[in-house]
Amino acid sequence: MLCRMHSILLHFGPLTLKAYGAMMALGFAAAWFAMVRLGRGSHRNADYLASLCVWLMLAGLAGARLAYVAEHWTAEFAGHPWRVVRIDQGGVMFYGGVAGATLALLLFVRRRGERLLEVADLVLAALPLGHAFGRLGCFLHGCCHGRVSPGPLAVAFPAGSPAWEVQCQAGLVAPTALRSLPVVPTQLFEAAANLLLFVVLAFLYPRLRQRSGVVAALYFLFYPAIRFAIEPYRGDLRLPVGPFSVGQAASLALFGFGVLLLALRLRRRPEPAA
């Protein structure tokens, strides 16, 4: 199946609205709305959560971009360093965003005198919804694509797409080819898995509010497992870490953290909400 890319949604004079940026913006808005709904009945109102989202968004984007640039420096940026700031063209690494957002969250809760795990539960319950929008943006842009596949679900991206460029560099298609070879739509698989994870965590969040940290632990168990399973089907350039990709290595580390956090939190008695 040929996938028509919609990397650019519309032109309005000198302004260009790109699908990747639009989906990221919708993702942040959806995550904020989900947090507002989940946080009803607490002091964490819409204004509080808007401030928190700004902190997380800026730090998360910076961390995600820096991690992607570090992973793809030789292939994409060494000869074109000005591309580092062109985040509108795609190119972020989710786990780098998690690292940046975590630092911002630590600073935020310290400044507000909050309980870290309570706020982390709320953020991580909503995060998969925003992440799903981000992966839809990846699909519309054509980045984070899968490996070549003859399967019935495989899609072919047009000339100029990231999949086409990777295959041209590998000699799999000619520079005159009008489309890439069919690839696994890993972006859609991860978007669907994130939506399912959001439904599960949003259901559990109000039922586990007196066991702070459990929802966060479950996120660090479920999402790394999803990412680890999808990584072998990725066809874009991946930085190896021993027998694993960097995404798989990070998934293993976070899964271990999730196991430890869950064990520690389940040993504690339920606590009253702040």
Sequence and secondary structure as in RCSB ss.txt:
>XXXX:A:sequence
MLCRMHSILLHFGPLTLKAYGAMMALGFAAAWFAMVRLGRGSHRNADYLASLCVWLMLAGLAGARLAYVAEHWTA
EFAGHPWRVVRIDQGGVMFYGGVAGATLALLLFVRRRGERLLEVADLVLAALPLGHAFGRLGCFLHGCCHGRVSP
GPLAVAFPAGSPAWEVQCQAGLVAPTALRSLPVVPTQLFEAAANLLLFVVLAFLYPRLRQRSGVVAALYFLFYPA
IRFAIEPYRGDLRLPVGPFSVGQAASLALFGFGVLLLALRLRRRPEPAA
>XXXX:A:secstr
 B    SEEEEETTEEEEHHHHHHHHHHHHHHHHHHHHTTTSS  HHHHHHHHHHHHHHHHHHHHHHHHHHHIII
IISS GGGGG GGG    HHHHHHHHHHHHHHHHHHHT  HHHHHHHHHHHHHHHHHHHHHHHHHHT S B B  
STT BB BTTSHHHHHHHHTTSS TT SB   B  HHHHHHHHHHHHHHHHHHHGGGSTTSTTHHHHHHHHHHHH
HHHHHGGGB S   EETTEEHHHHHHHHHHHHHHHHHHHHHTS      
